[in-house]
Amino acid sequence: MKHIQVILICLFFNLGFGQPDSLFIQEKTQKYTGPQWTQQNRASLDLSEVAFVNWNSGGTNSISGLLGIKSNLNYKDKYFNWKNNVEVRYGVNKQEARELRKTDDLIEINSNMGYKPDSLSNWFYSARLNFRTQLTNGYNYPNKENPISRLLAPGYVFFGGGMEYGKQIDELSFYFSPLTLKATFVLDEDLANAGAFGVTPATFDALGNIIKKGERVRREVGILMTNSYEMEIVENIGLKHQVSLYSDYINNFGNIDLDWRIDFDFKVNSFVRATLGSHLRYDDDVKIQVPTEIEGEFDEAGAKVQWKQFLGVGVAMDF
């Protein structure tokens, strides 16, 4: 009789009613599939347009376009993860009876490597590299005679190491670096001499002649904290949040540089989607210029909060 009971128990589990790891029915752990490389490329084009014909409320015909290209190459195994991405964006706007104006301009490269000594841990020893600049000249419109920014003027490099926490690190991440190098490049002579973006300006004599040229690189060492979060709010509506806080140890410690982005992605189908974004910045080294009573001339007004908002509908294609 005992032998029959043992046979029935074995048949019960082998027929699919349960597949225990032991007689105590322990939950199975996910199997390790080995080192993995993943790559994703996306190109997008967002357009917005408004036209008026005999519109008694008034208005100006305009059209805007934003082209974006982003590429990700990531590696992951039990102990290491290495995330790399390159993003390029360029946007323009054309209004009736007004010159073509730039609305967005970015080249950004990120590389983040993390190592955890325990495969079950959610803490990573991490090193990060970030580089960003722009493609074309920027202007204080309508003045197009004197650029206020150029390619690599400014250019920013952040490089440092610290600790990163993330249970699902591709979706939620907290990063803290007690030692991060920030370098600001201003490789345009006129902007460097003017002391743009925080570099040391040129020294002039009483007649306005340059005694010593302005420096083209500003170096800082400070503390960096970042947080990123991605989630699907409801079906086909995604949210991406990224915030970065940096303070230099030597120059005005406690003065925090802020970079905060929130982006909503509304998916219509496999190709068509809408985006709504907000980008907030504050950098104590970036001084804002305001127009004077003399047309085409500007005065420095100190550092101010910078904000950009974007809403667009367009197409996106993965390749």
NORGIJO-V304313 format. One record per residue. N is the residue number from 1. RES is the residue in one letter. BURIAL is # if it has 16 or more other C-alpha atoms within 10 Angstrom, else .. Layout:
N,RES,BURIAL ; N,RES,BURIAL
This chain:
1,M,. ; 2,K,. ; 3,H,. ; 4,I,. ; 5,Q,. ; 6,V,. ; 7,I,. ; 8,L,. ; 9,I,. ; 10,C,. ; 11,L,. ; 12,F,. ; 13,F,. ; 14,N,. ; 15,L,. ; 16,G,. ; 17,F,. ; 18,G,. ; 19,Q,. ; 20,P,. ; 21,D,. ; 22,S,. ; 23,L,. ; 24,F,. ; 25,I,. ; 26,Q,. ; 27,E,. ; 28,K,. ; 29,T,. ; 30,Q,. ; 31,K,. ; 32,Y,. ; 33,T,. ; 34,G,. ; 35,P,. ; 36,Q,. ; 37,W,. ; 38,T,. ; 39,Q,. ; 40,Q,. ; 41,N,. ; 42,R,. ; 43,A,# ; 44,S,# ; 45,L,# ; 46,D,# ; 47,L,# ; 48,S,. ; 49,E,. ; 50,V,. ; 51,A,. ; 52,F,. ; 53,V,. ; 54,N,. ; 55,W,. ; 56,N,. ; 57,S,. ; 58,G,. ; 59,G,. ; 60,T,. ; 61,N,. ; 62,S,# ; 63,I,. ; 64,S,# ; 65,G,# ; 66,L,# ; 67,L,# ; 68,G,# ; 69,I,# ; 70,K,# ; 71,S,# ; 72,N,# ; 73,L,. ; 74,N,# ; 75,Y,. ; 76,K,# ; 77,D,. ; 78,K,# ; 79,Y,. ; 80,F,# ; 81,N,# ; 82,W,# ; 83,K,# ; 84,N,# ; 85,N,# ; 86,V,# ; 87,E,# ; 88,V,# ; 89,R,# ; 90,Y,# ; 91,G,# ; 92,V,# ; 93,N,# ; 94,K,# ; 95,Q,. ; 96,E,. ; 97,A,. ; 98,R,. ; 99,E,. ; 100,L,. ; 101,R,# ; 102,K,# ; 103,T,. ; 104,D,# ; 105,D,# ; 106,L,# ; 107,I,# ; 108,E,# ; 109,I,# ; 110,N,# ; 111,S,# ; 112,N,# ; 113,M,# ; 114,G,# ; 115,Y,# ; 116,K,# ; 117,P,. ; 118,D,. ; 119,S,. ; 120,L,. ; 121,S,. ; 122,N,. ; 123,W,# ; 124,F,# ; 125,Y,# ; 126,S,# ; 127,A,# ; 128,R,# ; 129,L,# ; 130,N,# ; 131,F,# ; 132,R,# ; 133,T,# ; 134,Q,# ; 135,L,# ; 136,T,# ; 137,N,. ; 138,G,# ; 139,Y,# ; 140,N,# ; 141,Y,. ; 142,P,. ; 143,N,. ; 144,K,. ; 145,E,. ; 146,N,. ; 147,P,. ; 148,I,# ; 149,S,# ; 150,R,# ; 151,L,# ; 152,L,# ; 153,A,# ; 154,P,# ; 155,G,# ; 156,Y,# ; 157,V,# ; 158,F,# ; 159,F,# ; 160,G,# ; 161,G,# ; 162,G,# ; 163,M,# ; 164,E,# ; 165,Y,# ; 166,G,# ; 167,K,. ; 168,Q,. ; 169,I,# ; 170,D,. ; 171,E,. ; 172,L,. ; 173,S,# ; 174,F,# ; 175,Y,# ; 176,F,# ; 177,S,# ; 178,P,. ; 179,L,# ; 180,T,# ; 181,L,# ; 182,K,# ; 183,A,# ; 184,T,# ; 185,F,# ; 186,V,# ; 187,L,# ; 188,D,# ; 189,E,. ; 190,D,# ; 191,L,# ; 192,A,# ; 193,N,# ; 194,A,# ; 195,G,# ; 196,A,# ; 197,F,# ; 198,G,# ; 199,V,# ; 200,T,# ; 201,P,# ; 202,A,# ; 203,T,. ; 204,F,. ; 205,D,. ; 206,A,. ; 207,L,. ; 208,G,. ; 209,N,. ; 210,I,. ; 211,I,. ; 212,K,. ; 213,K,# ; 214,G,# ; 215,E,# ; 216,R,# ; 217,V,# ; 218,R,. ; 219,R,. ; 220,E,. ; 221,V,# ; 222,G,# ; 223,I,# ; 224,L,# ; 225,M,# ; 226,T,# ; 227,N,# ; 228,S,# ; 229,Y,# ; 230,E,# ; 231,M,. ; 232,E,. ; 233,I,. ; 234,V,. ; 235,E,. ; 236,N,. ; 237,I,# ; 238,G,# ; 239,L,# ; 240,K,# ; 241,H,# ; 242,Q,# ; 243,V,# ; 244,S,# ; 245,L,# ; 246,Y,# ; 247,S,# ; 248,D,# ; 249,Y,. ; 250,I,. ; 251,N,. ; 252,N,. ; 253,F,. ; 254,G,. ; 255,N,. ; 256,I,# ; 257,D,# ; 258,L,# ; 259,D,# ; 260,W,# ; 261,R,# ; 262,I,# ; 263,D,# ; 264,F,# ; 265,D,# ; 266,F,# ; 267,K,# ; 268,V,. ; 269,N,. ; 270,S,. ; 271,F,. ; 272,V,# ; 273,R,# ; 274,A,# ; 275,T,# ; 276,L,. ; 277,G,# ; 278,S,. ; 279,H,# ; 280,L,. ; 281,R,# ; 282,Y,# ; 283,D,# ; 284,D,# ; 285,D,# ; 286,V,# ; 287,K,# ; 288,I,. ; 289,Q,# ; 290,V,. ; 291,P,. ; 292,T,. ; 293,E,. ; 294,I,. ; 295,E,. ; 296,G,. ; 297,E,. ; 298,F,. ; 299,D,. ; 300,E,. ; 301,A,. ; 302,G,. ; 303,A,. ; 304,K,. ; 305,V,. ; 306,Q,. ; 307,W,. ; 308,K,. ; 309,Q,. ; 310,F,. ; 311,L,. ; 312,G,# ; 313,V,# ; 314,G,# ; 315,V,# ; 316,A,# ; 317,M,. ; 318,D,. ; 319,F,.
